[in-house]
Amino acid sequence: MSVSKTTDSGTDWMRHNLATDGFTCALAIDPTNSDIVYAGGVPGVYRTTDGGVNWSDVSVGLSGSVYALAIAPQNPTAVFAGTPDGVFKSADSGKTWSNTGCSDVNALLVHHNHPDTVYAGTCHGVFVSTTGGGGWTAMNEGFDTLEITSLGMNAAYLFAGTDGKGMYRRGLDIGKEEVKRQLSQNIIFRAQPNPTRNKTEIHYVLSQQSYVELTIYGVQGCLVRKLVSQIQESGAHIVLWDGLDKEGEPVSSGIYLCRLSTHRDTHFIKLVLSR
């Protein structure tokens, strides 16, 4: 297992051997101190605090080959490592690790503004934790494959790279941009009553025949219920949401997002449920 470093923009490289065998799969640099670097792979995680001159094994508590590393931007002592056995978290710069769940992890990402929001790209899709690891929730609506190989983020979108099926993106503030566009285009898409205590009718008009998906999401972006997934004719449509989730259980009071997707566009409206 080794790491190479350049100080002249790639003209020359210096190799640092961390272990006598194995290989390196991931690197993470402390955002507050570039001399602190983590290297993950087989057989584990190594750390340097002097820009790569000296490395120490910080794999206590880890299991499995490390394919991904991530550091919380606003709390760089919190480090995450992804292995086939799960997402491991260290709260003390790698001295100790604990397994927070998930499995077959290929990619990790910590939200740039919310250090407790962590995304994991796995062989089973993308999962999110909003508690700094643990309580993982799938966010796989819209994927043609669940083989996620990489994750990226900008100010507006989470990006996911897949094995052979291209790149996908998902709004971080789901619905905000789409709602603005809907208003500017005067799209007919509404729910009544809204707010509601138990059920609401969702009204929309299609200008032409189209494949339609009508889905309900929680404000964290988790799928609650898929109401429509089929080709529909042009004209007015009304769909009833009875306030139940995909398991047939009543959802709790709160704010939900209804997404209307056609082959041309995607639009959102906010639903308020007050039981």
C-alpha positions as CSV (number, residue, x, y, z in Angstrom):
1,M,0.0,0.0,0.0
2,S,1.6,3.3,-1.0
3,V,0.9,7.0,-1.7
4,S,2.7,9.3,-4.1
5,K,3.0,13.0,-3.6
6,T,4.0,15.9,-5.9
7,T,5.0,19.4,-5.0
8,D,5.5,20.7,-8.5
9,S,2.1,20.3,-10.1
10,G,2.7,16.7,-11.2
11,T,6.2,17.0,-12.8
12,D,7.8,14.8,-10.2
13,W,6.4,12.4,-7.7
14,M,7.7,10.9,-4.5
15,R,6.4,7.5,-3.4
16,H,5.7,6.7,0.2
17,N,5.2,3.0,1.2
18,L,2.7,2.6,4.0
19,A,2.5,-1.1,4.1
20,T,4.5,-4.0,2.6
21,D,1.6,-5.1,0.5
22,G,-2.0,-4.1,-0.5
23,F,-3.2,-1.1,-2.4
24,T,-4.6,2.4,-1.9
25,C,-8.2,3.2,-2.9
26,A,-9.0,6.5,-1.3
27,L,-7.4,9.7,0.0
28,A,-8.9,12.5,2.2
29,I,-7.2,15.7,3.1
30,D,-8.1,17.6,6.3
31,P,-9.8,20.8,5.0
32,T,-8.2,22.9,7.8
33,N,-4.7,21.5,7.6
34,S,-3.3,20.1,4.4
35,D,-0.5,18.3,6.2
36,I,-3.1,15.9,7.6
37,V,-3.9,13.2,5.1
38,Y,-5.7,9.9,5.4
39,A,-5.1,7.0,3.0
40,G,-7.5,4.1,2.8
41,G,-7.3,0.7,1.1
42,V,-5.9,-2.7,1.9
43,P,-5.1,-3.4,4.7
44,G,-6.8,-0.3,6.3
45,V,-6.4,3.4,7.0
46,Y,-3.1,5.3,7.4
47,R,-2.7,8.9,8.6
48,T,0.1,11.5,8.2
49,T,0.3,14.8,10.1
50,D,3.4,16.1,8.4
51,G,2.5,16.1,4.7
52,G,3.4,12.5,4.1
53,V,6.8,12.2,5.7
54,N,5.6,9.8,8.3
55,W,2.5,7.6,8.3
56,S,0.8,5.7,11.1
57,D,-1.8,2.9,11.0
58,V,-5.1,4.1,12.4
59,S,-7.3,1.1,11.6
60,V,-8.4,0.1,15.1
61,G,-12.0,-1.0,14.9
62,L,-12.1,-1.2,11.1
63,S,-13.0,-4.3,9.1
64,G,-12.9,-4.8,5.4
65,S,-11.0,-3.1,2.6
66,V,-11.4,0.7,2.6
67,Y,-12.8,2.0,-0.7
68,A,-13.9,5.5,0.4
69,L,-12.9,8.2,2.9
70,A,-14.6,11.5,3.8
71,I,-14.0,14.2,6.4
72,A,-16.6,16.5,7.8
73,P,-15.7,20.0,6.6
74,Q,-16.8,21.8,9.7
75,N,-15.6,19.1,12.1
76,P,-12.4,17.6,10.7
77,T,-11.9,15.2,13.6
78,A,-14.9,13.3,12.3
79,V,-13.7,10.9,9.6
80,F,-15.7,8.3,7.7
81,A,-14.5,5.2,6.0
82,G,-16.5,3.0,3.6
83,T,-15.9,-0.8,3.4
84,P,-17.9,-3.8,2.3
85,D,-18.8,-4.2,6.0
86,G,-20.3,-0.7,6.4
87,V,-19.7,3.0,7.0
88,F,-17.2,3.4,9.8
89,K,-17.0,6.6,11.8
90,S,-14.1,8.0,13.8
91,A,-14.8,11.0,16.1
92,D,-11.2,11.3,17.1
93,S,-9.2,11.6,13.9
94,G,-8.9,7.9,13.3
95,K,-7.8,6.7,16.7
96,T,-11.0,4.6,17.1
97,W,-13.7,3.5,14.7
98,S,-17.3,2.3,15.0
99,N,-19.6,0.8,12.4
100,T,-22.7,3.0,11.7
101,G,-24.4,0.6,9.2
102,C,-24.9,0.3,5.5
103,S,-22.9,-2.3,3.4
104,D,-20.8,-2.6,0.2
105,V,-19.8,1.0,0.3
106,N,-17.9,2.5,-2.7
107,A,-18.2,6.2,-2.1
108,L,-18.8,8.7,0.8
109,L,-19.6,12.4,1.0
110,V,-20.3,14.8,3.8
111,H,-22.6,17.7,3.1
112,H,-20.6,20.9,2.9
113,N,-23.1,22.9,5.0
114,H,-24.5,20.2,7.2
115,P,-21.8,18.1,8.8
116,D,-24.3,15.6,10.2
117,T,-25.6,14.8,6.7
118,V,-23.5,12.0,5.2
119,Y,-24.2,10.3,1.8
120,A,-23.0,6.7,1.0
121,G,-22.8,5.3,-2.5
122,T,-23.1,1.5,-2.4
123,C,-23.8,-1.5,-4.5
124,H,-27.4,-1.2,-3.3
125,G,-27.9,2.5,-4.2
126,V,-27.4,5.9,-2.4
127,F,-28.2,6.2,1.3
128,V,-28.2,9.2,3.6
129,S,-27.7,9.7,7.3
130,T,-28.8,13.0,8.9
131,T,-27.3,12.1,12.3
132,G,-23.7,11.9,11.4
133,G,-23.8,8.2,10.7
134,G,-26.5,5.7,11.5
135,G,-30.2,5.7,10.7
136,W,-29.4,5.3,7.0
137,T,-32.2,5.9,4.5
138,A,-32.3,4.9,0.9
139,M,-32.8,7.7,-1.7
140,N,-32.9,5.6,-4.9
141,E,-35.9,6.9,-6.8
142,G,-35.0,7.4,-10.5
143,F,-31.9,5.2,-10.8
144,D,-31.7,2.6,-13.6
145,T,-29.0,0.8,-11.6
146,L,-28.1,0.7,-7.9
147,E,-24.4,0.1,-8.5
148,I,-23.1,3.5,-7.3
149,T,-19.4,4.1,-7.8
150,S,-18.9,7.8,-7.0
151,L,-20.5,10.8,-5.4
152,G,-20.0,14.5,-5.9
153,M,-21.7,17.7,-4.8
154,N,-22.1,21.4,-5.7
155,A,-24.2,24.1,-4.2
156,A,-27.4,22.8,-5.8
157,Y,-27.1,19.1,-6.6
158,L,-25.9,15.8,-5.3
159,F,-24.3,13.8,-8.2
160,A,-24.0,10.0,-8.4
161,G,-21.8,8.1,-10.8
162,T,-22.9,4.5,-11.7
163,D,-21.3,1.4,-13.1
164,G,-22.3,1.5,-16.8
165,K,-25.5,3.6,-16.5
166,G,-24.1,7.2,-16.5
167,M,-24.3,10.1,-14.1
168,Y,-27.4,11.1,-12.1
169,R,-28.2,14.3,-10.1
170,R,-30.6,15.2,-7.4
171,G,-31.5,18.6,-6.0
172,L,-30.1,19.2,-2.5
173,D,-32.9,21.6,-1.7
174,I,-35.4,19.4,-3.5
175,G,-38.1,21.3,-5.2
176,K,-37.0,24.9,-4.8
177,E,-35.7,25.5,-8.3
178,E,-38.5,23.5,-9.9
179,V,-41.2,25.4,-8.0
180,K,-39.7,28.7,-9.2
181,R,-39.8,27.5,-12.8
182,Q,-43.3,26.2,-12.4
183,L,-44.5,29.6,-11.3
184,S,-42.8,31.4,-14.1
185,Q,-44.3,29.0,-16.7
186,N,-47.8,29.0,-15.1
187,I,-48.0,25.2,-15.0
188,I,-51.3,23.8,-13.9
189,F,-50.3,21.6,-11.0
190,R,-52.1,21.9,-7.6
191,A,-53.5,20.0,-4.7
192,Q,-56.8,20.6,-2.9
193,P,-57.5,20.7,0.0
194,N,-54.0,21.9,1.0
195,P,-53.4,21.9,4.0
196,T,-55.3,18.7,4.6
197,R,-56.0,16.5,7.6
198,N,-56.0,13.1,5.8
199,K,-56.3,13.1,2.0
200,T,-55.9,15.5,-0.9
201,E,-56.6,15.5,-4.6
202,I,-53.7,16.3,-6.9
203,H,-54.7,18.0,-10.1
204,Y,-52.5,18.4,-13.2
205,V,-52.8,18.9,-16.9
206,L,-50.7,17.3,-19.6
207,S,-50.3,19.1,-22.9
208,Q,-49.6,15.8,-24.7
209,Q,-49.4,12.1,-24.1
210,S,-46.5,11.4,-21.8
211,Y,-45.0,8.9,-19.3
212,V,-45.8,10.3,-15.9
213,E,-44.5,9.6,-12.4
214,L,-46.3,11.3,-9.5
215,T,-44.5,10.7,-6.2
216,I,-44.7,12.0,-2.6
217,Y,-41.4,12.8,-0.8
218,G,-40.5,13.8,2.8
219,V,-38.6,17.1,3.2
220,Q,-35.4,15.1,3.6
221,G,-35.9,13.7,0.1
222,C,-37.0,10.2,1.2
223,L,-39.6,8.5,-1.0
224,V,-43.0,8.2,0.8
225,R,-45.3,7.0,-1.9
226,K,-45.4,6.5,-5.7
227,L,-48.9,7.4,-6.9
228,V,-48.6,7.2,-10.7
229,S,-46.0,5.4,-12.9
230,Q,-47.5,5.0,-16.4
231,I,-48.2,6.6,-19.8
232,Q,-51.1,9.0,-19.6
233,E,-53.1,10.8,-22.3
234,S,-53.1,14.6,-22.7
235,G,-55.7,16.5,-20.7
236,A,-56.7,17.0,-17.0
237,H,-55.9,14.3,-14.4
238,I,-56.9,14.0,-10.8
239,V,-55.1,11.6,-8.4
240,L,-56.0,11.0,-4.7
241,W,-53.4,10.8,-2.0
242,D,-54.9,9.3,1.1
243,G,-52.1,10.2,3.4
244,L,-50.6,6.7,3.5
245,D,-47.0,5.7,2.8
246,K,-45.8,2.9,0.5
247,E,-46.4,0.4,3.2
248,G,-50.0,1.5,3.7
249,E,-49.4,3.2,7.0
250,P,-50.6,6.8,7.8
251,V,-47.8,9.3,7.6
252,S,-47.2,11.8,10.4
253,S,-48.2,15.5,10.3
254,G,-45.7,17.7,8.5
255,I,-44.6,19.1,5.1
256,Y,-44.3,16.8,2.1
257,L,-43.3,17.4,-1.5
258,C,-45.3,16.1,-4.5
259,R,-43.3,15.6,-7.6
260,L,-44.7,15.4,-11.1
261,S,-42.3,14.1,-13.7
262,T,-43.0,13.8,-17.4
263,H,-40.6,13.0,-20.3
264,R,-40.1,16.8,-20.7
265,D,-40.1,18.3,-17.3
266,T,-40.3,17.9,-13.5
267,H,-42.4,20.1,-11.1
268,F,-43.0,20.2,-7.4
269,I,-45.7,21.4,-5.0
270,K,-45.6,21.5,-1.3
271,L,-48.2,19.6,0.7
272,V,-49.1,20.3,4.3
273,L,-50.6,17.5,6.4
274,S,-52.1,18.4,9.7
275,R,-53.8,15.5,11.5
